[in-house]
Amino acid sequence: MSQKSTISITFKTEGDSGFKQMAVDAEAFKKIMTDSLVEADKLKSKIFSLAATATAVQSLSDGMSQLLSVFRDLTGGYAAQIEAETKLATAMRNTMGATEADIQSIKDLCSAQQELGVIGDEVQLAGAQELATYLSEKQSLEQLIPVMNDMLAQQYGLNASQENAAQVAAMLGKVMDGQTGALSRYGYTFDDVQEQILKFGTEAQRAAVLCDVVSSSVGGMNAELAKTDVGKQKQLENHL
């Protein structure tokens, strides 16, 4: 029979003044240590597994947060669109006696302009609503919206907002009321004949001259920006 091996462990207990010695079966002690290492390894695997799960959950959470952010942006954009359309319809009815077909034609024009350039239709509608308060004919509004868009593209680029559109539209409206100085302050030049028409011509004549004056400086700016890489990205955002 083989002789059993033992391990002696010396320890001191709390309150004792001396040391005590305990003999332990070496094989049993080895087994305990081996089993402990195995369990520790299993625990490590579980910890790593939990960490991976936590990472996956965090990734899912981040993805959901991004998705919710997109939905919030889309919802906000939709709300802005509805508000702008409602204000435009009200202004056109009040100043032009517009029909639903007239109002829809302006909304369709803004949609077509959005496809052409970088100015979103909700931005255009805000400007169109402001501009409509100065006009009495739908045809004048149709002429001036593309001009307004080129001015917005020139002055604000891809970042044109509804507030910017309202400001530019107000300036165009003042010129249509004969206040040609507002146009000069924006850096646009015109001759004496054009100035006289802007002050005393019919609404159709004033709208035509105003379009010529602005187009001679920034005509086509909206469409040209849409041809750039960043412009194409902006068109995709507007489409969404």
VOBA-1610 file (N, C-alpha, C; in pm, whole numbers, padded with zeros to 5 digits, always signed):
BEGIN
Met+00086-00119+00000Met+00000+00000+00000Met+00089+00123+00000Ser+00055+00217-00089Ser+00138+00338-00096Ser+00113+00428+00023Gln+00214+00499+00059Gln+00203+00588+00175Gln+00134+00717+00137Lys+00036+00761+00220Lys-00040+00882+00192Lys+00048+01003+00219Ser+00044+01099+00124Ser+00120+01224+00141Ser+00034+01327+00210Thr+00099+01406+00293Thr+00026+01513+00363Thr+00098+01645+00345Ile+00021+01751+00363Ile+00077+01886+00358Ile+00046+01952+00491Ser+00148+02010+00551Ser+00129+02078+00679Ser+00110+02226+00655Ile+00004+02283+00715Ile-00025+02426+00701Ile-00022+02488+00840Thr+00057+02587+00857Thr+00067+02657+00984Thr-00013+02786+00974Phe-00099+02810+01072Phe-00183+02930+01068Phe-00202+02983+01209Lys-00245+03105+01218Lys-00269+03173+01345Lys-00415+03217+01347Thr-00487+03180+01448Thr-00628+03218+01459Thr-00641+03344+01542Glu-00750+03416+01520Glu-00771+03542+01589Glu-00785+03519+01739Gly-00711+03590+01817Gly-00720+03579+01963Gly-00616+03486+02023Asp-00554+03403+01937Asp-00451+03312+01989Asp-00316+03380+01988Ser-00236+03341+02087Ser-00102+03401+02095Ser+00001+03319+02021Gly-00030+03194+01990Gly+00064+03108+01922Gly+00016+03066+01786Phe+00088+02977+01720Phe+00056+02927+01587Phe+00008+02783+01599Lys-00079+02742+01506Lys-00130+02605+01504Lys-00094+02544+01371Gln-00085+02415+01371Gln-00047+02343+01251Gln-00156+02243+01217Met-00191+02235+01081Met-00294+02142+01038Met-00239+02059+00924Ala-00257+01929+00933Ala-00211+01838+00828Ala-00326+01815+00732Val-00296+01824+00602Val-00397+01808+00497Val-00352+01702+00401Asp-00447+01617+00358Asp-00419+01513+00260Asp-00376+01582+00130Ala-00255+01554+00084Ala-00200+01620-00034Ala-00285+01596-00158Glu-00333+01471-00179Glu-00413+01438-00297Glu-00547+01511-00294Ala-00607+01515-00174Ala-00734+01585-00161Ala-00716+01734-00187Phe-00606+01787-00134Phe-00578+01928-00154Phe-00557+01960-00302Lys-00486+01871-00371Lys-00461+01887-00514Lys-00592+01887-00591Lys-00682+01793-00552Lys-00812+01784-00620Lys-00893+01912-00602Ile-00890+01964-00479Ile-00963+02087-00450Ile-00909+02202-00536Met-00777+02212-00542Met-00717+02319-00620Met-00750+02304-00769Thr-00743+02178-00819Thr-00774+02153-00961Thr-00920+02188-00991Asp-01010+02141-00906Asp-01152+02171-00926Asp-01178+02322-00921Ser-01107+02390-00833Ser-01125+02535-00820Ser-01081+02606-00948Leu-00970+02561-01006Leu-00921+02621-01131Leu-01019+02596-01246Val-01075+02474-01249Val-01174+02442-01354Val-01296+02532-01342Glu-01347+02549-01219Glu-01464+02633-01198Glu-01433+02780-01229Ala-01309+02819-01194Ala-01269+02956-01224Ala-01267+02980-01374Asp-01220+02878-01449Asp-01216+02889-01595Asp-01357+02898-01652Lys-01449+02816-01594Lys-01589+02822-01639Lys-01649+02960-01611Leu-01617+03013-01493Leu-01668+03144-01455Leu-01617+03252-01550Lys-01489+03239-01587Lys-01430+03335-01679Lys-01503+03332-01812Ser-01535+03210-01861Ser-01607+03198-01987Ser-01745+03263-01978Lys-01810+03241-01863Lys-01943+03302-01845Lys-01934+03454-01843Ile-01829+03504-01778Ile-01811+03649-01771Ile-01792+03707-01910Phe-01705+03636-01991Phe-01684+03682-02128Phe-01812+03675-02209Ser-01889+03570-02186Ser-02016+03554-02257Ser-02113+03665-02220Leu-02118+03697-02091Leu-02204+03806-02045Leu-02159+03939-02104Ala-02026+03956-02112Ala-01974+04080-02168Ala-02014+04094-02315Ala-02004+03981-02389Ala-02043+03982-02530Ala-02192+04013-02544Thr-02272+03953-02456Thr-02416+03978-02459Thr-02445+04124-02429Ala-02374+04177-02330Ala-02394+04318-02294Ala-02357+04409-02411Thr-02248+04374-02482Thr-02208+04452-02599Thr-02314+04448-02707Ala-02370+04327-02729Ala-02474+04312-02830Ala-02598+04393-02793Val-02635+04387-02664Val-02751+04464-02618Val-02726+04613-02635Gln-02604+04657-02604Gln-02571+04798-02619Gln-02578+04841-02765Ser-02527+04754-02854Ser-02532+04783-02997Ser-02677+04794-03044Leu-02760+04702-02997Leu-02902+04706-03033Leu-02967+04834-02982Ser-02931+04870-02858Ser-02986+04992-02798Ser-02944+05115-02878Asp-02816+05119-02919Asp-02767+05232-02998Asp-02840+05238-03131Gly-02860+05121-03192Gly-02931+05116-03320Gly-03073+05166-03308Met-03141+05127-03200Met-03279+05172-03178Met-03283+05323-03155Ser-03182+05374-03083Ser-03177+05517-03057Ser-03161+05595-03188Gln-03075+05542-03276Gln-03055+05607-03405Gln-03182+05602-03488Leu-03249+05487-03486Leu-03373+05472-03562Leu-03480+05568-03511Leu-03492+05579-03377Leu-03590+05671-03319Leu-03557+05815-03355Ser-03427+05845-03361Ser-03386+05980-03398Ser-03429+06011-03541Val-03412+05913-03630Val-03455+05931-03769Val-03605+05954-03777Phe-03681+05872-03701Phe-03827+05888-03702Phe-03868+06024-03647Arg-03797+06071-03544Arg-03828+06204-03489Arg-03803+06312-03594Asp-03692+06298-03668Asp-03661+06396-03771Asp-03767+06395-03882Leu-03807+06274-03923Leu-03908+06262-04028Leu-04041+06317-03981Thr-04076+06288-03856Thr-04203+06338-03801Thr-04200+06490-03792Gly-04087+06544-03748Gly-04074+06690-03741Gly-04083+06754-03878Gly-04018+06691-03977Gly-04024+06742-04114Gly-04165+06739-04169Tyr-04238+06631-04138Tyr-04376+06619-04184Tyr-04463+06727-04121Ala-04444+06752-03993Ala-04522+06855-03924Ala-04494+06993-03984Ala-04366+07020-04014Ala-04329+07149-04074Ala-04392+07163-04212Gln-04396+07053-04284Gln-04456+07054-04418Gln-04605+07087-04411Ile-04676+07020-04321Ile-04820+07043-04308Ile-04848+07187-04265Glu-04770+07238-04172Glu-04789+07375-04126Glu-04769+07475-04240Ala-04661+07454-04318Ala-04631+07544-04429Ala-04741+07539-04536Glu-04790+07419-04566Glu-04897+07406-04665Glu-05025+07475-04620Thr-05056+07461-04493Thr-05178+07524-04439Thr-05169+07676-04445Lys-05053+07731-04408Lys-05034+07876-04413Lys-05039+07927-04555Leu-04978+07853-04648Leu-04980+07893-04788Leu-05123+07897-04840Ala-05199+07793-04813Ala-05337+07785-04860Ala-05419+07903-04807Thr-05400+07935-04681Thr-05474+08045-04620Thr-05439+08179-04684Ala-05308+08203-04704Ala-05263+08328-04765Ala-05314+08341-04908Met-05308+08233-04984Met-05353+08238-05124Met-05503+08262-05134Arg-05580+08204-05045Arg-05725+08228-05046Arg-05755+08374-05013Asn-05680+08427-04916Asn-05707+08563-04870Asn-05667+08670-04972Thr-05552+08653-05036Thr-05500+08759-05124Thr-05533+08738-05271Met-05558+08613-05312Met-05579+08583-05454Met-05715+08522-05484Gly-05789+08490-05379Gly-05913+08418-05400Gly-05887+08283-05464Ala-05775+08219-05425Ala-05730+08096-05489Ala-05824+07979-05463Thr-05834+07893-05564Thr-05909+07769-05551Thr-05817+07660-05500Glu-05875+07545-05468Glu-05792+07432-05425Glu-05697+07389-05536Ala-05743+07400-05661Ala-05657+07365-05774Ala-05538+07461-05785Asp-05563+07590-05759Asp-05455+07689-05761Asp-05351+07658-05654Ile-05399+07628-05536Ile-05310+07597-05423Ile-05228+07471-05453Gln-05294+07370-05507Gln-05225+07245-05539Gln-05118+07268-05647Ser-05145+07356-05741Ser-05048+07381-05847Ser-04920+07443-05791Ile-04934+07528-05687Ile-04815+07587-05624Ile-04739+07480-05545Lys-04811+07392-05477Lys-04745+07284-05404Lys-04672+07191-05501Asp-04734+07166-05616Asp-04669+07081-05718Asp-04544+07148-05773Leu-04551+07280-05790Leu-04434+07354-05838Leu-04319+07342-05739Cys-04349+07355-05609Cys-04245+07343-05506Cys-04185+07203-05505Ser-04268+07103-05526Ser-04218+06965-05531Ser-04125+06946-05651Ala-04163+07003-05765Ala-04079+06993-05884Ala-03947+07067-05865Gln-03953+07182-05799Gln-03831+07257-05769Gln-03740+07181-05673Gln-03799+07107-05581Gln-03719+07025-05489Gln-03644+06917-05565Glu-03709+06856-05663Glu-03644+06754-05745Glu-03531+06815-05828Leu-03549+06942-05866Leu-03451+07011-05950Leu-03327+07055-05873Gly-03350+07102-05749Gly-03240+07163-05674Gly-03225+07112-05533Val-03173+07199-05445Val-03139+07158-05307Val-03231+07223-05203Ile-03323+07307-05247Ile-03411+07374-05152Ile-03535+07287-05130Gly-03555+07240-05007Gly-03667+07152-04975Gly-03801+07221-04997Asp-03902+07142-05030Asp-04032+07204-05058Asp-04095+07266-04934Glu-04064+07215-04814Glu-04119+07277-04694Glu-04059+07416-04672Val-03932+07432-04715Val-03867+07563-04709Val-03932+07656-04811Gln-03952+07607-04932Gln-04015+07688-05037Gln-04156+07732-04999Leu-04231+07639-04939Leu-04370+07670-04902Leu-04377+07783-04800Ala-04280+07785-04708Ala-04276+07893-04609Ala-04251+08026-04678Gly-04160+08025-04777Gly-04135+08147-04852Gly-04253+08186-04939Ala-04315+08087-05002Ala-04430+08113-05089Ala-04545+08174-05011Gln-04564+08127-04890Gln-04671+08180-04805Gln-04647+08329-04776Glu-04522+08362-04742Glu-04488+08502-04715Glu-04504+08586-04842Leu-04457+08534-04953Leu-04463+08607-05080Leu-04607+08629-05125Ala-04693+08532-05098Ala-04833+08541-05140Ala-04905+08658-05074Thr-04857+08701-04959Thr-04924+08813-04890Thr-04903+08945-04964Tyr-04805+08950-05058Tyr-04778+09072-05134Tyr-04839+09068-05274Leu-04896+08956-05313Leu-04939+08937-05452Leu-05089+08918-05463Ser-05138+08937-05584Ser-05281+08914-05608Ser-05305+08814-05721Glu-05197+08768-05787Glu-05211+08676-05898Glu-05126+08551-05877Lys-05185+08436-05900Lys-05112+08310-05884Lys-04992+08302-05979Gln-05008+08355-06100Gln-04901+08350-06199Gln-04774+08421-06150Ser-04794+08530-06075Ser-04679+08602-06021Ser-04605+08515-05920Leu-04680+08444-05839Leu-04620+08355-05739Leu-04542+08243-05808Glu-04599+08190-05915Glu-04531+08083-05990Glu-04400+08132-06050Gln-04398+08257-06095Gln-04275+08313-06153Gln-04167+08335-06048Leu-04209+08379-05931Leu-04112+08424-05831Leu-04057+08313-05743Ile-04125+08200-05732Ile-04074+08091-05647Ile-03938+08039-05696Pro-03918+08010-05826Pro-03784+07967-05869Pro-03677+08072-05844Val-03714+08200-05860Val-03620+08309-05833Val-03581+08310-05686Met-03680+08296-05600Met-03655+08289-05456Met-03562+08173-05423Asn-03583+08059-05487Asn-03499+07941-05460Asn-03353+07965-05500Asp-03332+08033-05614Asp-03195+08063-05656Asp-03129+08159-05557Met-03204+08254-05506Met-03149+08345-05405Met-03115+08272-05277Leu-03202+08179-05236Leu-03175+08100-05115Leu-03050+08014-05134Ala-03038+07953-05251Ala-02921+07870-05278Ala-02794+07953-05278Gln-02802+08075-05330Gln-02686+08163-05334Gln-02646+08209-05194Gln-02743+08249-05114Gln-02712+08307-04984Gln-02692+08205-04872Tyr-02765+08094-04878Tyr-02761+07999-04766Tyr-02717+07858-04806Gly-02703+07832-04934Gly-02657+07702-04978Gly-02750+07589-04937Leu-02690+07481-04886Leu-02767+07362-04848Leu-02842+07380-04716Asn-02810+07487-04644Asn-02866+07504-04509Asn-02983+07601-04503Ala-03041+07634-04616Ala-03154+07728-04618Ala-03269+07674-04533Ser-03323+07761-04449Ser-03432+07722-04360Ser-03561+07791-04399Gln-03669+07753-04333Gln-03797+07818-04357Gln-03789+07967-04320Glu-03718+07998-04213Glu-03702+08138-04172Glu-03626+08217-04278Asn-03521+08156-04335Asn-03446+08222-04442Asn-03537+08249-04562Ala-03619+08150-04597Ala-03709+08164-04711Ala-03808+08277-04688Ala-03860+08286-04567Ala-03956+08392-04534Ala-03890+08530-04546Gln-03763+08540-04506Gln-03691+08668-04514Gln-03669+08710-04659Val-03623+08614-04740Val-03600+08645-04882Val-03732+08679-04952Ala-03836+08604-04920Ala-03968+08629-04979Ala-04020+08767-04941Ala-03996+08808-04816Ala-04040+08939-04772Ala-03969+09049-04851Met-03840+09028-04878Met-03766+09126-04958Met-03823+09134-05099Leu-03851+09018-05161Leu-03910+09017-05295Leu-04048+09084-05292Gly-04122+09059-05189Gly-04254+09120-05176Gly-04247+09271-05168Lys-04149+09323-05094Lys-04133+09468-05083Lys-04098+09529-05217Val-04014+09460-05295Val-03981+09509-05428Val-04105+09511-05516Met-04188+09407-05503Met-04313+09404-05580Met-04405+09518-05538Asp-04386+09571-05418Asp-04463+09686-05371Asp-04399+09818-05411Gly-04290+09810-05490Gly-04225+09932-05538Gly-04106+09976-05457Gln-04069+09903-05353Gln-03956+09941-05268Gln-03826+09883-05326Thr-03777+09943-05432Thr-03662+09889-05504Thr-03534+09894-05421Gly-03531+09976-05319Gly-03411+09984-05234Gly-03381+09852-05167Ala-03485+09774-05139Ala-03464+09644-05074Ala-03381+09552-05164Leu-03404+09563-05295Leu-03328+09481-05390Leu-03183+09527-05398Ser-03163+09659-05395Ser-03028+09714-05400Ser-02946+09669-05280Arg-03008+09663-05165Arg-02935+09623-05043Arg-02888+09479-05050Tyr-02951+09398-05131Tyr-02908+09259-05148Tyr-02801+09247-05257Gly-02763+09358-05318Gly-02655+09357-05416Gly-02699+09340-05560Tyr-02829+09347-05588Tyr-02878+09331-05725Tyr-02891+09469-05790Thr-02851+09477-05917Thr-02854+09605-05988Thr-02961+09604-06097Phe-03012+09720-06127Phe-03114+09733-06231Phe-03105+09876-06286Asp-03151+09893-06409Asp-03144+10027-06471Asp-03268+10109-06440Asp-03270+10230-06492Asp-03380+10322-06463Asp-03514+10272-06517Val-03510+10211-06635Val-03632+10160-06694Val-03690+10049-06607Gln-03603+09959-06565Gln-03648+09849-06479Gln-03702+09902-06347Glu-03637+10004-06294Glu-03682+10062-06168Glu-03822+10122-06182Gln-03845+10190-06295Gln-03977+10250-06316Gln-04086+10143-06328Ile-04052+10034-06393Ile-04150+09925-06406Ile-04177+09862-06269Leu-04070+09843-06192Leu-04087+09785-06058Leu-04172+09874-05968Lys-04170+10003-05994Lys-04247+10095-05910Lys-04389+10117-05961Phe-04404+10120-06094Phe-04533+10164-06147Phe-04598+10066-06245Gly-04532+09956-06275Gly-04590+09861-06370Gly-04700+09778-06308Thr-04766+09698-06393Thr-04865+09604-06342Thr-04794+09494-06264Glu-04872+09415-06193Glu-04809+09308-06115Glu-04734+09212-06206Ala-04791+09179-06319Ala-04726+09087-06413Ala-04595+09147-06464Gln-04596+09278-06496Gln-04476+09344-06544Gln-04368+09348-06436Arg-04409+09381-06314Arg-04312+09388-06204Arg-04251+09251-06177Ala-04333+09148-06180Ala-04282+09012-06155Ala-04182+08971-06263Ala-04211+09004-06388Ala-04122+08968-06498Ala-03987+09039-06485Val-03990+09169-06454Val-03865+09244-06441Val-03785+09195-06320Leu-03853+09169-06211Leu-03785+09120-06091Leu-03716+08987-06119Cys-03783+08901-06192Cys-03722+08772-06229Cys-03597+08794-06314Asp-03604+08888-06409Asp-03489+08916-06495Asp-03371+08969-06415Val-03399+09062-06323Val-03292+09125-06244Val-03219+09020-06159Val-03296+08936-06089Val-03235+08837-06000Val-03167+08727-06082Ser-03232+08682-06187Ser-03178+08572-06268Ser-03047+08609-06336Ser-03031+08738-06369Ser-02907+08782-06433Ser-02787+08765-06341Ser-02812+08755-06211Ser-02703+08740-06114Ser-02690+08597-06061Val-02801+08536-06023Val-02793+08405-05956Val-02879+08299-06023Gly-02925+08325-06144Gly-03011+08229-06212Gly-02947+08091-06226Gly-03023+07987-06192Gly-02973+07849-06204Gly-02892+07800-06087Met-02873+07883-05984Met-02789+07845-05869Met-02844+07722-05798Asn-02974+07715-05780Asn-03037+07603-05710Asn-03008+07471-05781Ala-03024+07470-05913Ala-03001+07348-05991Ala-02854+07310-05995Glu-02767+07409-06003Glu-02623+07380-06010Glu-02572+07316-05881Leu-02620+07363-05767Leu-02577+07304-05640Leu-02621+07158-05631Ala-02733+07125-05690Ala-02785+06988-05685Ala-02697+06890-05763Lys-02611+06941-05848Lys-02524+06855-05929Lys-02399+06811-05852Thr-02370+06876-05740Thr-02254+06839-05660Thr-02286+06716-05575Asp-02182+06653-05521Asp-02202+06535-05436Asp-02283+06568-05312Val-02250+06679-05247Val-02324+06718-05127Val-02466+06759-05163Gly-02481+06815-05283Gly-02613+06853-05329Gly-02702+06731-05352Lys-02644+06626-05406Lys-02719+06503-05428Lys-02762+06441-05295Gln-02674+06449-05196Gln-02709+06400-05063Gln-02824+06480-05004Lys-02819+06612-05027Lys-02926+06699-04977Lys-03058+06666-05045Gln-03053+06635-05173Gln-03176+06598-05243Gln-03236+06470-05185Leu-03149+06375-05148Leu-03198+06251-05086Leu-03265+06282-04953Glu-03205+06367-04873Glu-03264+06405-04744Glu-03399+06473-04765Asn-03406+06562-04864Asn-03531+06631-04892Asn-03639+06533-04938His-03597+06435-05016His-03692+06335-05065His-03751+06255-04948Leu-03665+06218-04853Leu-03713+06147-04734Leu-03808+06234-04654
//
